[in-house]
Amino acid sequence: MHITYNTLNGQDAEFRVMDIYGKCVNSYKINGQENEMTLNETSLSIGMYFYQVIGSGKVISSGKFIIAK
């Protein structure tokens, strides 16, 4: 699964994946030059997830996705 997101001026950031309850299930350091994350769907259970891209302590981008197997 590929997720495209926005970054701020090439700053390094963190990509967080949260479950429906807001619990962080995965966190990745990302290079500020990138704008796409590839997630391994097999590591996640069926359900809805939310993601946030956080840079300089602020949410830069966010969204949601569903895993259905």
mmCIF file of the N, C-alpha and C atoms, coordinates in Angstrom:
data_MODEL
# 
_entry.id   MODEL 
# 
loop_
_atom_site.group_PDB 
_atom_site.id 
_atom_site.type_symbol 
_atom_site.label_atom_id 
_atom_site.label_alt_id 
_atom_site.label_comp_id 
_atom_site.label_asym_id 
_atom_site.label_entity_id 
_atom_site.label_seq_id 
_atom_site.pdbx_PDB_ins_code 
_atom_site.Cartn_x 
_atom_site.Cartn_y 
_atom_site.Cartn_z 
_atom_site.occupancy 
_atom_site.B_iso_or_equiv 
_atom_site.pdbx_formal_charge 
_atom_site.auth_seq_id 
_atom_site.auth_comp_id 
_atom_site.auth_asym_id 
_atom_site.auth_atom_id 
_atom_site.pdbx_PDB_model_num 
ATOM 1   N N  . MET A 1 1  ? 0.853  -1.172 0.000  1.00 0.00 ? 1  MET A N  1 
ATOM 2   C CA . MET A 1 1  ? 0.000  0.000  0.000  1.00 0.00 ? 1  MET A CA 1 
ATOM 3   C C  . MET A 1 1  ? 0.895  1.230  0.000  1.00 0.00 ? 1  MET A C  1 
ATOM 4   N N  . HIS A 1 2  ? 0.562  2.185  -0.863 1.00 0.00 ? 2  HIS A N  1 
ATOM 5   C CA . HIS A 1 2  ? 1.313  3.432  -0.955 1.00 0.00 ? 2  HIS A CA 1 
ATOM 6   C C  . HIS A 1 2  ? 0.434  4.589  -0.486 1.00 0.00 ? 2  HIS A C  1 
ATOM 7   N N  . ILE A 1 3  ? 0.973  5.426  0.393  1.00 0.00 ? 3  ILE A N  1 
ATOM 8   C CA . ILE A 1 3  ? 0.258  6.597  0.884  1.00 0.00 ? 3  ILE A CA 1 
ATOM 9   C C  . ILE A 1 3  ? 1.089  7.827  0.530  1.00 0.00 ? 3  ILE A C  1 
ATOM 10  N N  . THR A 1 4  ? 0.469  8.762  -0.183 1.00 0.00 ? 4  THR A N  1 
ATOM 11  C CA . THR A 1 4  ? 1.130  10.010 -0.547 1.00 0.00 ? 4  THR A CA 1 
ATOM 12  C C  . THR A 1 4  ? 0.745  11.075 0.469  1.00 0.00 ? 4  THR A C  1 
ATOM 13  N N  . TYR A 1 5  ? 1.723  11.868 0.888  1.00 0.00 ? 5  TYR A N  1 
ATOM 14  C CA . TYR A 1 5  ? 1.493  12.886 1.908  1.00 0.00 ? 5  TYR A CA 1 
ATOM 15  C C  . TYR A 1 5  ? 2.287  14.145 1.577  1.00 0.00 ? 5  TYR A C  1 
ATOM 16  N N  . ASN A 1 6  ? 2.017  15.209 2.305  1.00 0.00 ? 6  ASN A N  1 
ATOM 17  C CA . ASN A 1 6  ? 2.730  16.482 2.151  1.00 0.00 ? 6  ASN A CA 1 
ATOM 18  C C  . ASN A 1 6  ? 3.798  16.606 3.224  1.00 0.00 ? 6  ASN A C  1 
ATOM 19  N N  . THR A 1 7  ? 4.911  17.277 2.888  1.00 0.00 ? 7  THR A N  1 
ATOM 20  C CA . THR A 1 7  ? 5.943  17.591 3.873  1.00 0.00 ? 7  THR A CA 1 
ATOM 21  C C  . THR A 1 7  ? 6.212  19.091 3.823  1.00 0.00 ? 7  THR A C  1 
ATOM 22  N N  . LEU A 1 8  ? 6.937  19.571 4.800  1.00 0.00 ? 8  LEU A N  1 
ATOM 23  C CA . LEU A 1 8  ? 7.265  20.999 4.862  1.00 0.00 ? 8  LEU A CA 1 
ATOM 24  C C  . LEU A 1 8  ? 8.713  21.245 4.486  1.00 0.00 ? 8  LEU A C  1 
ATOM 25  N N  . ASN A 1 9  ? 8.946  21.862 3.369  1.00 0.00 ? 9  ASN A N  1 
ATOM 26  C CA . ASN A 1 9  ? 10.267 22.358 2.977  1.00 0.00 ? 9  ASN A CA 1 
ATOM 27  C C  . ASN A 1 9  ? 11.414 21.393 3.231  1.00 0.00 ? 9  ASN A C  1 
ATOM 28  N N  . GLY A 1 10 ? 11.208 20.124 2.970  1.00 0.00 ? 10 GLY A N  1 
ATOM 29  C CA . GLY A 1 10 ? 12.299 19.169 3.097  1.00 0.00 ? 10 GLY A CA 1 
ATOM 30  C C  . GLY A 1 10 ? 12.708 18.802 4.507  1.00 0.00 ? 10 GLY A C  1 
ATOM 31  N N  . GLN A 1 11 ? 11.912 19.151 5.506  1.00 0.00 ? 11 GLN A N  1 
ATOM 32  C CA . GLN A 1 11 ? 12.241 18.802 6.891  1.00 0.00 ? 11 GLN A CA 1 
ATOM 33  C C  . GLN A 1 11 ? 12.029 17.306 7.116  1.00 0.00 ? 11 GLN A C  1 
ATOM 34  N N  . ASP A 1 12 ? 12.915 16.705 7.909  1.00 0.00 ? 12 ASP A N  1 
ATOM 35  C CA . ASP A 1 12 ? 12.692 15.329 8.319  1.00 0.00 ? 12 ASP A CA 1 
ATOM 36  C C  . ASP A 1 12 ? 11.456 15.301 9.211  1.00 0.00 ? 12 ASP A C  1 
ATOM 37  N N  . ALA A 1 13 ? 10.752 14.183 9.183  1.00 0.00 ? 13 ALA A N  1 
ATOM 38  C CA . ALA A 1 13 ? 9.494  14.099 9.919  1.00 0.00 ? 13 ALA A CA 1 
ATOM 39  C C  . ALA A 1 13 ? 9.283  12.676 10.415 1.00 0.00 ? 13 ALA A C  1 
ATOM 40  N N  . GLU A 1 14 ? 8.141  12.463 11.029 1.00 0.00 ? 14 GLU A N  1 
ATOM 41  C CA . GLU A 1 14 ? 7.753  11.146 11.531 1.00 0.00 ? 14 GLU A CA 1 
ATOM 42  C C  . GLU A 1 14 ? 6.403  10.785 10.928 1.00 0.00 ? 14 GLU A C  1 
ATOM 43  N N  . PHE A 1 15 ? 6.271  9.547  10.476 1.00 0.00 ? 15 PHE A N  1 
ATOM 44  C CA . PHE A 1 15 ? 5.023  9.034  9.926  1.00 0.00 ? 15 PHE A CA 1 
ATOM 45  C C  . PHE A 1 15 ? 4.454  8.067  10.959 1.00 0.00 ? 15 PHE A C  1 
ATOM 46  N N  . ARG A 1 16 ? 3.285  8.373  11.508 1.00 0.00 ? 16 ARG A N  1 
ATOM 47  C CA . ARG A 1 16 ? 2.661  7.536  12.543 1.00 0.00 ? 16 ARG A CA 1 
ATOM 48  C C  . ARG A 1 16 ? 1.400  6.881  12.002 1.00 0.00 ? 16 ARG A C  1 
ATOM 49  N N  . VAL A 1 17 ? 1.232  5.601  12.328 1.00 0.00 ? 17 VAL A N  1 
ATOM 50  C CA . VAL A 1 17 ? 0.011  4.862  12.000 1.00 0.00 ? 17 VAL A CA 1 
ATOM 51  C C  . VAL A 1 17 ? -0.688 4.557  13.312 1.00 0.00 ? 17 VAL A C  1 
ATOM 52  N N  . MET A 1 18 ? -1.978 4.941  13.399 1.00 0.00 ? 18 MET A N  1 
ATOM 53  C CA . MET A 1 18 ? -2.750 4.739  14.624 1.00 0.00 ? 18 MET A CA 1 
ATOM 54  C C  . MET A 1 18 ? -3.981 3.901  14.334 1.00 0.00 ? 18 MET A C  1 
ATOM 55  N N  . ASP A 1 19 ? -4.373 3.099  15.320 1.00 0.00 ? 19 ASP A N  1 
ATOM 56  C CA . ASP A 1 19 ? -5.590 2.305  15.157 1.00 0.00 ? 19 ASP A CA 1 
ATOM 57  C C  . ASP A 1 19 ? -6.821 3.172  15.423 1.00 0.00 ? 19 ASP A C  1 
ATOM 58  N N  . ILE A 1 20 ? -7.982 2.576  15.347 1.00 0.00 ? 20 ILE A N  1 
ATOM 59  C CA . ILE A 1 20 ? -9.258 3.293  15.482 1.00 0.00 ? 20 ILE A CA 1 
ATOM 60  C C  . ILE A 1 20 ? -9.394 3.968  16.853 1.00 0.00 ? 20 ILE A C  1 
ATOM 61  N N  . TYR A 1 21 ? -8.617 3.485  17.835 1.00 0.00 ? 21 TYR A N  1 
ATOM 62  C CA . TYR A 1 21 ? -8.686 4.041  19.190 1.00 0.00 ? 21 TYR A CA 1 
ATOM 63  C C  . TYR A 1 21 ? -7.627 5.124  19.431 1.00 0.00 ? 21 TYR A C  1 
ATOM 64  N N  . GLY A 1 22 ? -6.815 5.402  18.416 1.00 0.00 ? 22 GLY A N  1 
ATOM 65  C CA . GLY A 1 22 ? -5.790 6.427  18.537 1.00 0.00 ? 22 GLY A CA 1 
ATOM 66  C C  . GLY A 1 22 ? -4.459 5.921  19.062 1.00 0.00 ? 22 GLY A C  1 
ATOM 67  N N  . LYS A 1 23 ? -4.340 4.609  19.246 1.00 0.00 ? 23 LYS A N  1 
ATOM 68  C CA . LYS A 1 23 ? -3.089 4.024  19.721 1.00 0.00 ? 23 LYS A CA 1 
ATOM 69  C C  . LYS A 1 23 ? -2.111 3.920  18.548 1.00 0.00 ? 23 LYS A C  1 
ATOM 70  N N  . CYS A 1 24 ? -0.889 4.395  18.747 1.00 0.00 ? 24 CYS A N  1 
ATOM 71  C CA . CYS A 1 24 ? 0.140  4.331  17.712 1.00 0.00 ? 24 CYS A CA 1 
ATOM 72  C C  . CYS A 1 24 ? 0.589  2.872  17.555 1.00 0.00 ? 24 CYS A C  1 
ATOM 73  N N  . VAL A 1 25 ? 0.400  2.319  16.351 1.00 0.00 ? 25 VAL A N  1 
ATOM 74  C CA . VAL A 1 25 ? 0.783  0.922  16.108 1.00 0.00 ? 25 VAL A CA 1 
ATOM 75  C C  . VAL A 1 25 ? 2.095  0.821  15.334 1.00 0.00 ? 25 VAL A C  1 
ATOM 76  N N  . ASN A 1 26 ? 2.478  1.864  14.612 1.00 0.00 ? 26 ASN A N  1 
ATOM 77  C CA . ASN A 1 26 ? 3.761  1.917  13.900 1.00 0.00 ? 26 ASN A CA 1 
ATOM 78  C C  . ASN A 1 26 ? 4.200  3.366  13.791 1.00 0.00 ? 26 ASN A C  1 
ATOM 79  N N  . SER A 1 27 ? 5.510  3.557  13.798 1.00 0.00 ? 27 SER A N  1 
ATOM 80  C CA . SER A 1 27 ? 6.073  4.896  13.654 1.00 0.00 ? 27 SER A CA 1 
ATOM 81  C C  . SER A 1 27 ? 7.340  4.779  12.813 1.00 0.00 ? 27 SER A C  1 
ATOM 82  N N  . TYR A 1 28 ? 7.504  5.668  11.855 1.00 0.00 ? 28 TYR A N  1 
ATOM 83  C CA . TYR A 1 28 ? 8.642  5.627  10.946 1.00 0.00 ? 28 TYR A CA 1 
ATOM 84  C C  . TYR A 1 28 ? 9.258  7.016  10.834 1.00 0.00 ? 28 TYR A C  1 
ATOM 85  N N  . LYS A 1 29 ? 10.568 7.096  10.826 1.00 0.00 ? 29 LYS A N  1 
ATOM 86  C CA . LYS A 1 29 ? 11.264 8.348  10.529 1.00 0.00 ? 29 LYS A CA 1 
ATOM 87  C C  . LYS A 1 29 ? 11.285 8.470  9.008  1.00 0.00 ? 29 LYS A C  1 
ATOM 88  N N  . ILE A 1 30 ? 10.959 9.655  8.500  1.00 0.00 ? 30 ILE A N  1 
ATOM 89  C CA . ILE A 1 30 ? 10.945 9.846  7.058  1.00 0.00 ? 30 ILE A CA 1 
ATOM 90  C C  . ILE A 1 30 ? 11.824 11.028 6.663  1.00 0.00 ? 30 ILE A C  1 
ATOM 91  N N  . ASN A 1 31 ? 12.398 10.907 5.500  1.00 0.00 ? 31 ASN A N  1 
ATOM 92  C CA . ASN A 1 31 ? 13.229 11.950 4.923  1.00 0.00 ? 31 ASN A CA 1 
ATOM 93  C C  . ASN A 1 31 ? 12.318 13.029 4.380  1.00 0.00 ? 31 ASN A C  1 
ATOM 94  N N  . GLY A 1 32 ? 12.631 14.256 4.641  1.00 0.00 ? 32 GLY A N  1 
ATOM 95  C CA . GLY A 1 32 ? 11.797 15.373 4.206  1.00 0.00 ? 32 GLY A CA 1 
ATOM 96  C C  . GLY A 1 32 ? 11.684 15.524 2.701  1.00 0.00 ? 32 GLY A C  1 
ATOM 97  N N  . GLN A 1 33 ? 12.549 14.841 1.947  1.00 0.00 ? 33 GLN A N  1 
ATOM 98  C CA . GLN A 1 33 ? 12.488 14.913 0.488  1.00 0.00 ? 33 GLN A CA 1 
ATOM 99  C C  . GLN A 1 33 ? 11.470 13.928 -0.081 1.00 0.00 ? 33 GLN A C  1 
ATOM 100 N N  . GLU A 1 34 ? 11.021 12.982 0.719  1.00 0.00 ? 34 GLU A N  1 
ATOM 101 C CA . GLU A 1 34 ? 10.066 11.981 0.263  1.00 0.00 ? 34 GLU A CA 1 
ATOM 102 C C  . GLU A 1 34 ? 8.640  12.489 0.443  1.00 0.00 ? 34 GLU A C  1 
ATOM 103 N N  . ASN A 1 35 ? 7.718  11.935 -0.336 1.00 0.00 ? 35 ASN A N  1 
ATOM 104 C CA . ASN A 1 35 ? 6.306  12.290 -0.164 1.00 0.00 ? 35 ASN A CA 1 
ATOM 105 C C  . ASN A 1 35 ? 5.401  11.079 -0.323 1.00 0.00 ? 35 ASN A C  1 
ATOM 106 N N  . GLU A 1 36 ? 5.986  9.883  -0.151 1.00 0.00 ? 36 GLU A N  1 
ATOM 107 C CA . GLU A 1 36 ? 5.184  8.666  -0.245 1.00 0.00 ? 36 GLU A CA 1 
ATOM 108 C C  . GLU A 1 36 ? 5.727  7.621  0.728  1.00 0.00 ? 36 GLU A C  1 
ATOM 109 N N  . MET A 1 37 ? 4.805  6.953  1.411  1.00 0.00 ? 37 MET A N  1 
ATOM 110 C CA . MET A 1 37 ? 5.164  5.889  2.348  1.00 0.00 ? 37 MET A CA 1 
ATOM 111 C C  . MET A 1 37 ? 4.609  4.577  1.804  1.00 0.00 ? 37 MET A C  1 
ATOM 112 N N  . THR A 1 38 ? 5.418  3.531  1.845  1.00 0.00 ? 38 THR A N  1 
ATOM 113 C CA . THR A 1 38 ? 4.967  2.198  1.456  1.00 0.00 ? 38 THR A CA 1 
ATOM 114 C C  . THR A 1 38 ? 4.786  1.388  2.736  1.00 0.00 ? 38 THR A C  1 
ATOM 115 N N  . LEU A 1 39 ? 3.567  0.934  2.977  1.00 0.00 ? 39 LEU A N  1 
ATOM 116 C CA . LEU A 1 39 ? 3.265  0.158  4.177  1.00 0.00 ? 39 LEU A CA 1 
ATOM 117 C C  . LEU A 1 39 ? 3.089  -1.309 3.824  1.00 0.00 ? 39 LEU A C  1 
ATOM 118 N N  . ASN A 1 40 ? 3.576  -2.171 4.704  1.00 0.00 ? 40 ASN A N  1 
ATOM 119 C CA . ASN A 1 40 ? 3.387  -3.606 4.559  1.00 0.00 ? 40 ASN A CA 1 
ATOM 120 C C  . ASN A 1 40 ? 2.039  -3.961 5.189  1.00 0.00 ? 40 ASN A C  1 
ATOM 121 N N  . GLU A 1 41 ? 1.059  -4.233 4.361  1.00 0.00 ? 41 GLU A N  1 
ATOM 122 C CA . GLU A 1 41 ? -0.293 -4.499 4.852  1.00 0.00 ? 41 GLU A CA 1 
ATOM 123 C C  . GLU A 1 41 ? -0.383 -5.756 5.715  1.00 0.00 ? 41 GLU A C  1 
ATOM 124 N N  . THR A 1 42 ? 0.512  -6.707 5.511  1.00 0.00 ? 42 THR A N  1 
ATOM 125 C CA . THR A 1 42 ? 0.441  -7.954 6.273  1.00 0.00 ? 42 THR A CA 1 
ATOM 126 C C  . THR A 1 42 ? 0.754  -7.745 7.749  1.00 0.00 ? 42 THR A C  1 
ATOM 127 N N  . SER A 1 43 ? 1.396  -6.621 8.083  1.00 0.00 ? 43 SER A N  1 
ATOM 128 C CA . SER A 1 43 ? 1.721  -6.362 9.492  1.00 0.00 ? 43 SER A CA 1 
ATOM 129 C C  . SER A 1 43 ? 0.559  -5.717 10.250 1.00 0.00 ? 43 SER A C  1 
ATOM 130 N N  . LEU A 1 44 ? -0.532 -5.399 9.547  1.00 0.00 ? 44 LEU A N  1 
ATOM 131 C CA . LEU A 1 44 ? -1.690 -4.760 10.175 1.00 0.00 ? 44 LEU A CA 1 
ATOM 132 C C  . LEU A 1 44 ? -2.907 -5.672 10.115 1.00 0.00 ? 44 LEU A C  1 
ATOM 133 N N  . SER A 1 45 ? -3.708 -5.646 11.158 1.00 0.00 ? 45 SER A N  1 
ATOM 134 C CA . SER A 1 45 ? -4.954 -6.412 11.196 1.00 0.00 ? 45 SER A CA 1 
ATOM 135 C C  . SER A 1 45 ? -6.026 -5.715 10.366 1.00 0.00 ? 45 SER A C  1 
ATOM 136 N N  . ILE A 1 46 ? -7.083 -6.429 10.059 1.00 0.00 ? 46 ILE A N  1 
ATOM 137 C CA . ILE A 1 46 ? -8.215 -5.845 9.336  1.00 0.00 ? 46 ILE A CA 1 
ATOM 138 C C  . ILE A 1 46 ? -8.795 -4.705 10.159 1.00 0.00 ? 46 ILE A C  1 
ATOM 139 N N  . GLY A 1 47 ? -9.111 -3.590 9.507  1.00 0.00 ? 47 GLY A N  1 
ATOM 140 C CA . GLY A 1 47 ? -9.725 -2.466 10.207 1.00 0.00 ? 47 GLY A CA 1 
ATOM 141 C C  . GLY A 1 47 ? -9.357 -1.125 9.604  1.00 0.00 ? 47 GLY A C  1 
ATOM 142 N N  . MET A 1 48 ? -9.812 -0.062 10.260 1.00 0.00 ? 48 MET A N  1 
ATOM 143 C CA . MET A 1 48 ? -9.529 1.302  9.828  1.00 0.00 ? 48 MET A CA 1 
ATOM 144 C C  . MET A 1 48 ? -8.349 1.845  10.620 1.00 0.00 ? 48 MET A C  1 
ATOM 145 N N  . TYR A 1 49 ? -7.487 2.579  9.923  1.00 0.00 ? 49 TYR A N  1 
ATOM 146 C CA . TYR A 1 49 ? -6.312 3.177  10.531 1.00 0.00 ? 49 TYR A CA 1 
ATOM 147 C C  . TYR A 1 49 ? -6.224 4.642  10.123 1.00 0.00 ? 49 TYR A C  1 
ATOM 148 N N  . PHE A 1 50 ? -5.538 5.397  10.943 1.00 0.00 ? 50 PHE A N  1 
ATOM 149 C CA . PHE A 1 50 ? -5.280 6.805  10.662 1.00 0.00 ? 50 PHE A CA 1 
ATOM 150 C C  . PHE A 1 50 ? -3.778 6.997  10.587 1.00 0.00 ? 50 PHE A C  1 
ATOM 151 N N  . TYR A 1 51 ? -3.346 7.982  9.817  1.00 0.00 ? 51 TYR A N  1 
ATOM 152 C CA . TYR A 1 51 ? -1.924 8.299  9.786  1.00 0.00 ? 51 TYR A CA 1 
ATOM 153 C C  . TYR A 1 51 ? -1.734 9.796  9.979  1.00 0.00 ? 51 TYR A C  1 
ATOM 154 N N  . GLN A 1 52 ? -0.558 10.132 10.498 1.00 0.00 ? 52 GLN A N  1 
ATOM 155 C CA . GLN A 1 52 ? -0.157 11.527 10.663 1.00 0.00 ? 52 GLN A CA 1 
ATOM 156 C C  . GLN A 1 52 ? 1.305  11.651 10.254 1.00 0.00 ? 52 GLN A C  1 
ATOM 157 N N  . VAL A 1 53 ? 1.619  12.730 9.572  1.00 0.00 ? 53 VAL A N  1 
ATOM 158 C CA . VAL A 1 53 ? 3.003  13.101 9.308  1.00 0.00 ? 53 VAL A CA 1 
ATOM 159 C C  . VAL A 1 53 ? 3.288  14.284 10.230 1.00 0.00 ? 53 VAL A C  1 
ATOM 160 N N  . ILE A 1 54 ? 4.282  14.118 11.108 1.00 0.00 ? 54 ILE A N  1 
ATOM 161 C CA . ILE A 1 54 ? 4.568  15.127 12.125 1.00 0.00 ? 54 ILE A CA 1 
ATOM 162 C C  . ILE A 1 54 ? 5.982  15.669 11.914 1.00 0.00 ? 54 ILE A C  1 
ATOM 163 N N  . GLY A 1 55 ? 6.062  16.982 11.789 1.00 0.00 ? 55 GLY A N  1 
ATOM 164 C CA . GLY A 1 55 ? 7.354  17.653 11.638 1.00 0.00 ? 55 GLY A CA 1 
ATOM 165 C C  . GLY A 1 55 ? 7.392  18.875 12.530 1.00 0.00 ? 55 GLY A C  1 
ATOM 166 N N  . SER A 1 56 ? 8.489  19.069 13.212 1.00 0.00 ? 56 SER A N  1 
ATOM 167 C CA . SER A 1 56 ? 8.658  20.200 14.135 1.00 0.00 ? 56 SER A CA 1 
ATOM 168 C C  . SER A 1 56 ? 7.540  20.250 15.170 1.00 0.00 ? 56 SER A C  1 
ATOM 169 N N  . GLY A 1 57 ? 7.068  19.073 15.597 1.00 0.00 ? 57 GLY A N  1 
ATOM 170 C CA . GLY A 1 57 ? 6.042  18.995 16.630 1.00 0.00 ? 57 GLY A CA 1 
ATOM 171 C C  . GLY A 1 57 ? 4.634  19.308 16.172 1.00 0.00 ? 57 GLY A C  1 
ATOM 172 N N  . LYS A 1 58 ? 4.436  19.484 14.859 1.00 0.00 ? 58 LYS A N  1 
ATOM 173 C CA . LYS A 1 58 ? 3.106  19.803 14.332 1.00 0.00 ? 58 LYS A CA 1 
ATOM 174 C C  . LYS A 1 58 ? 2.671  18.772 13.306 1.00 0.00 ? 58 LYS A C  1 
ATOM 175 N N  . VAL A 1 59 ? 1.365  18.545 13.225 1.00 0.00 ? 59 VAL A N  1 
ATOM 176 C CA . VAL A 1 59 ? 0.821  17.645 12.215 1.00 0.00 ? 59 VAL A CA 1 
ATOM 177 C C  . VAL A 1 59 ? 0.843  18.364 10.867 1.00 0.00 ? 59 VAL A C  1 
ATOM 178 N N  . ILE A 1 60 ? 1.580  17.796 9.920  1.00 0.00 ? 60 ILE A N  1 
ATOM 179 C CA . ILE A 1 60 ? 1.726  18.382 8.592  1.00 0.00 ? 60 ILE A CA 1 
ATOM 180 C C  . ILE A 1 60 ? 0.668  17.819 7.647  1.00 0.00 ? 60 ILE A C  1 
ATOM 181 N N  . SER A 1 61 ? 0.421  16.526 7.777  1.00 0.00 ? 61 SER A N  1 
ATOM 182 C CA . SER A 1 61 ? -0.513 15.834 6.892  1.00 0.00 ? 61 SER A CA 1 
ATOM 183 C C  . SER A 1 61 ? -1.169 14.711 7.681  1.00 0.00 ? 61 SER A C  1 
ATOM 184 N N  . SER A 1 62 ? -2.386 14.363 7.319  1.00 0.00 ? 62 SER A N  1 
ATOM 185 C CA . SER A 1 62 ? -3.067 13.257 7.996  1.00 0.00 ? 62 SER A CA 1 
ATOM 186 C C  . SER A 1 62 ? -4.109 12.662 7.057  1.00 0.00 ? 62 SER A C  1 
ATOM 187 N N  . GLY A 1 63 ? -4.552 11.468 7.411  1.00 0.00 ? 63 GLY A N  1 
ATOM 188 C CA . GLY A 1 63 ? -5.568 10.799 6.605  1.00 0.00 ? 63 GLY A CA 1 
ATOM 189 C C  . GLY A 1 63 ? -5.935 9.477  7.227  1.00 0.00 ? 63 GLY A C  1 
ATOM 190 N N  . LYS A 1 64 ? -6.679 8.689  6.475  1.00 0.00 ? 64 LYS A N  1 
ATOM 191 C CA . LYS A 1 64 ? -7.091 7.374  6.980  1.00 0.00 ? 64 LYS A CA 1 
ATOM 192 C C  . LYS A 1 64 ? -7.070 6.367  5.836  1.00 0.00 ? 64 LYS A C  1 
ATOM 193 N N  . PHE A 1 65 ? -7.006 5.091  6.221  1.00 0.00 ? 65 PHE A N  1 
ATOM 194 C CA . PHE A 1 65 ? -7.046 4.013  5.245  1.00 0.00 ? 65 PHE A CA 1 
ATOM 195 C C  . PHE A 1 65 ? -7.650 2.776  5.906  1.00 0.00 ? 65 PHE A C  1 
ATOM 196 N N  . ILE A 1 66 ? -8.093 1.852  5.079  1.00 0.00 ? 66 ILE A N  1 
ATOM 197 C CA . ILE A 1 66 ? -8.734 0.629  5.561  1.00 0.00 ? 66 ILE A CA 1 
ATOM 198 C C  . ILE A 1 66 ? -7.968 -0.574 5.069  1.00 0.00 ? 66 ILE A C  1 
ATOM 199 N N  . ILE A 1 67 ? -7.744 -1.533 5.969  1.00 0.00 ? 67 ILE A N  1 
ATOM 200 C CA . ILE A 1 67 ? -7.134 -2.804 5.610  1.00 0.00 ? 67 ILE A CA 1 
ATOM 201 C C  . ILE A 1 67 ? -8.267 -3.828 5.558  1.00 0.00 ? 67 ILE A C  1 
ATOM 202 N N  . ALA A 1 68 ? -8.464 -4.423 4.396  1.00 0.00 ? 68 ALA A N  1 
ATOM 203 C CA . ALA A 1 68 ? -9.476 -5.469 4.202  1.00 0.00 ? 68 ALA A CA 1 
ATOM 204 C C  . ALA A 1 68 ? -8.793 -6.618 3.475  1.00 0.00 ? 68 ALA A C  1 
ATOM 205 N N  . LYS A 1 69 ? -8.782 -7.769 4.098  1.00 0.00 ? 69 LYS A N  1 
ATOM 206 C CA . LYS A 1 69 ? -8.088 -8.918 3.492  1.00 0.00 ? 69 LYS A CA 1 
ATOM 207 C C  . LYS A 1 69 ? -9.065 -9.910 2.940  1.00 0.00 ? 69 LYS A C  1 
# 
